[in-house]
């Protein structure tokens, strides 16, 4: 009878041992499955890296951080298997890919200068300088922006144009960008005026600004659409800084271009910022305001 009892107890212990082994196997398989998922997500965060060695190091670092193991110390693996928790890989994936996602964003603004060499007083800078500053202010607001850096004269020479055919040259670059990035919301041809300083300068709250003048060509079919688009931007400036804008000048007839490439799309504006007697600092003061206005306009279009 005692032997029978011992045999039963032995069988029972064996069953418990088998059950423990099965549970451990399940935990190991579950762990390995999730570790594989972790590695896949980690690799995704590094897929654009150019250095394979850096990739491997980052995978090890993230793996150790997420599941609290030391690759060089196997006992930590066993320890964490026994107290296993599903790793939260999502937050690490987001952190590692944040920069890449920003880089992948489509540009929303394209700034170019038909008259690229127009200078401000004392040759402090050109309209291209102004374009790059506006880009800087927009990208601080997370608005991806392209500035046309290619020389207008180079485009003229490449396409056998006359030296006076700046608008034909800038049109080539404009159409190329428009086709390449169809989601761009605003195209800005940035110029400066060439009249007396008192006509292009204003003081607001003890700070000096270069005045803005918008120009619309009337000799094309979608002239009204361009006018309405420009009016929305100009009205936003008027709401906050009425003395900053000189309004919208509509041009047509002999001696003027009359189109200014605005027939390419309804969201193309020609903006003159200051004049040849303005300082680049005054121009920058104005462009800070312009960047705020553009941000508001783009925000409205998202709603």
C-alpha positions, 0 to 999 in steps of 0.5 A, a space after each residue: 500500500 505504501 509503495 502504491 502511494 509513493 508511485 502515485 506521488 512520483 507520477 504526480 510530481 512528474 506531471 508537475 515537472 512536465 507542466 513547468 517545462 511546458 510553461 517555460 517553453 511557452 514563455 521562451 517561445 513568446 519571448 523569442 517571438 516578441 524579441 523578433 518583433 522588437 528587432 524588426 521594429 528597431 531595424 525599421 528605425 535604422 533603415 535609412 542609416 548609411 553605416 551598418 556598424 552603427 545599425 547593429 550598435 543601435 539595435 543592441 542599445 535599444 534592445 537592452 534598454 527596452 527589455 532590460 537585458 545585457 547582451 554580454 550577461 546571459 543571466 539577465 536574459 533568464 531573469 527577464 524571461 521569468 518576469 517577462 513583460 511585453 516591451 513597448 517598442 512603439 515609443 522608441 520607433 517614434 523617437 528614432 523616426 521623428 527626424 526621418 519623418 520630418 525630412 520626408 514631409 512634402 514642401 508647402 512653400 516655394 520661393 524664387 526670385 525672377 530678378 535674383 540680383 536685386 540688392 538692398 542698400 549698401 549691398 547688405 543683401 539681395 532678394 535671394 538673401 531675403 528669400 532664404 531668411 523667409 525660408 528659415 522663419 517658415 521652417 522654424 514653424 515646421 513648414 517645409 520650404 524650397 528656395 530656388 538657388 539656381 542662377 537665373 542667368 544660368 537658366 537663361 543661358 541653358 535655354 538660349 533665352 535673351 538676357 532680358 527674358 527673366 520671367 521666361 527663365 523663372 517660369 522654367 524653374 517654377 513649372 519644374 518645381 510645381 510638377 515635382 511637388 504638386 502639394 505646394 500651397 504657395 509660390 512666392 516670387 520675391 522682389 524689391 521696389 526701386 522707389 524712395 525710402 519714405 515710400 517703402 519704410 514704416 515704423 511700428 512700435 519703435 521698430 522699422 519695417 520694409 513695406 510690402 507691395 503685391 503685384 498681379 498681372 491681369 493678362 491671363 485667364 486665371 487672373 481673378 483666382 490669383 487676385 482672390 488668393 493674394 487678397 486673402 494674404 493681404 487682408 490678413 496683413 491689414 488686420 494686424 499691421 495695416 500700415 505695413 502693406 501698400 496693397 495690390 497693384 494690378 498691371 496690364 498693357 504696354 511696357 509691362 509683363 502683364 502675366 508674371 507667370 501667374 497663369 501657371 497656377 492660382 496660388 502664385 503671388 509676386 511680392 515686393 518687400 521694401 526697396 533699394 534704400 531699405 536695410 536687410 534688417 528692415 526686410 527681415 523684420 517684415 518677413 517675420 510677420 509674413 511668415 506668421 501670415 503664411 502659417 495662418 493661411 496654411 492652417 486655414 487650408 488644413 481645416 
